[in-house]
Amino acid sequence: MNVKAVRALVTGGARGMGRHFVEAVRDAGGLVAFCDVDPTAVTEASATLGVPGFACDVSREASVQSFYDAASAAIGVPNVLVNNAGITRDGLFMKTHPETGEPIMMDLARWQQVLDVNLTGPFLCARAFAAGSLRAKQPESVMVNISSISRSGNAGQLNYSAAKAGLVADTVVWAKELARYNVRVGAVAPGFIRTPMTEGMKPEALAKVAAGIPLKRLGEPDEIWLAVRFIIECGYFTGRVVEVDGGLVI
Ligand SMILES: NC(=O)c1ccc[n+]([C@@H]2O[C@H](COP(=O)([O-])OP(=O)(O)OC[C@H]3O[C@@H](n4cnc5c(N)ncnc54)[C@H](O)[C@@H]3O)[C@@H](O)[C@H]2O)c1
């Protein structure tokens, strides 16, 4: 599908990579609407980018359906979904108290929040999107899921690794199940990319990360957009992951 023919939904589009995808679709001549959980950020981004934006928590069923309906009214029945919204709540699965040796466990809330946003969110958005595409008998629809290289299992990110690995598994299932309805599905697994998510890390930690990447730097949102665009435009691509990580292997 040529990006000019796109009517795209981008989740988590008010900042970071999502915001860049919104701008890139707009600049390429496609139509785009986005959602974000932060209503103030939605208002700012929508006004600045000149693109319809909606407050929505992707982990909540009713919120997702409202977003889908409002965005469809604004840009027409969407034919591209970018499941981009995501959060981290890093921490070790288990550590011990330095004095008592007592085990300190990852709490359930930290696990659940990440699974809710990063895995249930894409499930709910994919469901609304695919149902709308089937009803409209779209000749072609494309879903792009933003996973992470942490899907291989990154220490300190048990919750995030599980969600991002699950999202890749779901990419394959959706590709297999939905091909008969002309829906293609792909995933992108970025390495460390320069966004507010990584800008929250301590500079020493970021420098250490960059030193361990073969290309010796963080990636840029536009380098991830190139992979998203490839999945949208390549009609023979489905059920696979594009890794864009500067050569970093976790
Ligand atoms: N930055 C990286 O290095 C990196 C690497 C690999 C994968 N990723 C993934 O890429 C995606 C984008 O990351 P980013 O770095 O731009 O993050 P970011 O934190 O800069 O932006 C994420 C956006 O998602 C929104 N969001 C959070 N929870 C939401 C919810 N429940 N409903 C709707 N919107 C919600 C946030 O408000 C924010 O605007 C995420 O899925 C992330 O896991 C990022």
The ligand as an SDF file (V2000), in Angstrom:
LIG
                    3D

 44 48  0  0  0  0  0  0  0  0999 V2000
   12.6390    4.3240   22.9460 N   0  0  0  0  0  0  0  0  0  0  0  0
   13.1780    3.1310   22.8280 C   0  0  0  0  0  0  0  0  0  0  0  0
   14.3920    2.9720   22.9730 O   0  0  0  0  0  0  0  0  0  0  0  0
   12.3200    1.9360   22.4960 C   0  0  0  0  0  0  0  0  0  0  0  0
   12.9640    0.7450   22.1740 C   0  0  0  0  0  0  0  0  0  0  0  0
   12.2130   -0.3610   21.8300 C   0  0  0  0  0  0  0  0  0  0  0  0
   10.8370   -0.2780   21.7970 C   0  0  0  0  0  0  0  0  0  0  0  0
   10.2260    0.8950   22.1330 N   0  0  0  0  0  0  0  0  0  0  0  0
    8.7720    0.9190   22.0740 C   0  0  0  0  0  0  0  0  0  0  0  0
    8.3710    1.9200   21.1490 O   0  0  0  0  0  0  0  0  0  0  0  0
    7.1160    2.4540   21.5260 C   0  0  0  0  0  0  0  0  0  0  0  0
    7.2160    3.9690   21.6560 C   0  0  0  0  0  0  0  0  0  0  0  0
    8.2300    4.2590   22.5990 O   0  0  0  0  0  0  0  0  0  0  0  0
    8.7660    5.7260   22.8940 P   0  0  0  0  0  0  0  0  0  0  0  0
   10.2000    5.5910   23.2120 O   0  0  0  0  0  0  0  0  0  0  0  0
    8.3280    6.6690   21.8460 O   0  0  0  0  0  0  0  0  0  0  0  0
    7.9900    6.0090   24.2580 O   0  0  0  0  0  0  0  0  0  0  0  0
    7.4880    7.3730   24.9110 P   0  0  0  0  0  0  0  0  0  0  0  0
    7.3400    7.0920   26.3670 O   0  0  0  0  0  0  0  0  0  0  0  0
    8.3580    8.4980   24.4870 O   0  0  0  0  0  0  0  0  0  0  0  0
    6.0480    7.5740   24.2420 O   0  0  0  0  0  0  0  0  0  0  0  0
    5.0180    6.6360   24.4640 C   0  0  0  0  0  0  0  0  0  0  0  0
    3.6890    7.3430   24.3300 C   0  0  0  0  0  0  0  0  0  0  0  0
    2.6670    6.3720   24.6460 O   0  0  0  0  0  0  0  0  0  0  0  0
    1.7160    6.9990   25.4970 C   0  0  0  0  0  0  0  0  0  0  0  0
    1.0140    5.9960   26.3180 N   0  0  0  0  0  0  0  0  0  0  0  0
    1.4710    5.3730   27.4320 C   0  0  0  0  0  0  0  0  0  0  0  0
    0.5190    4.5830   27.9450 N   0  0  0  0  0  0  0  0  0  0  0  0
   -0.5560    4.6860   27.1350 C   0  0  0  0  0  0  0  0  0  0  0  0
   -1.8600    4.1260   27.1640 C   0  0  0  0  0  0  0  0  0  0  0  0
   -2.2490    3.2960   28.1430 N   0  0  0  0  0  0  0  0  0  0  0  0
   -2.7330    4.4460   26.1680 N   0  0  0  0  0  0  0  0  0  0  0  0
   -2.3620    5.3250   25.1860 C   0  0  0  0  0  0  0  0  0  0  0  0
   -1.1460    5.9090   25.1230 N   0  0  0  0  0  0  0  0  0  0  0  0
   -0.2490    5.5960   26.0920 C   0  0  0  0  0  0  0  0  0  0  0  0
    2.5340    7.9690   26.3410 C   0  0  0  0  0  0  0  0  0  0  0  0
    1.7310    8.9680   26.9480 O   0  0  0  0  0  0  0  0  0  0  0  0
    3.5250    8.4970   25.3160 C   0  0  0  0  0  0  0  0  0  0  0  0
    3.0210    9.6490   24.6500 O   0  0  0  0  0  0  0  0  0  0  0  0
    6.7340    1.7630   22.8470 C   0  0  0  0  0  0  0  0  0  0  0  0
    5.8960    0.6580   22.5840 O   0  0  0  0  0  0  0  0  0  0  0  0
    8.0840    1.2780   23.3670 C   0  0  0  0  0  0  0  0  0  0  0  0
    7.9440    0.1660   24.2200 O   0  0  0  0  0  0  0  0  0  0  0  0
   10.9370    2.0060   22.4920 C   0  0  0  0  0  0  0  0  0  0  0  0
  1  2  1  0
  2  3  2  0
  2  4  1  0
  4  5  1  0
  4 44  2  0
  5  6  2  0
  6  7  1  0
  7  8  2  0
  8  9  1  0
  8 44  1  0
  9 10  1  0
  9 42  1  0
 10 11  1  0
 11 12  1  0
 11 40  1  0
 12 13  1  0
 13 14  1  0
 14 15  2  0
 14 16  1  0
 14 17  1  0
 17 18  1  0
 18 19  2  0
 18 20  1  0
 18 21  1  0
 21 22  1  0
 22 23  1  0
 23 24  1  0
 23 38  1  0
 24 25  1  0
 25 26  1  0
 25 36  1  0
 26 27  1  0
 26 35  1  0
 27 28  2  0
 28 29  1  0
 29 30  1  0
 29 35  2  0
 30 31  1  0
 30 32  2  0
 32 33  1  0
 33 34  2  0
 34 35  1  0
 36 37  1  0
 36 38  1  0
 38 39  1  0
 40 41  1  0
 40 42  1  0
 42 43  1  0
M  CHG  2   8   1  16  -1
M  END
$$$$
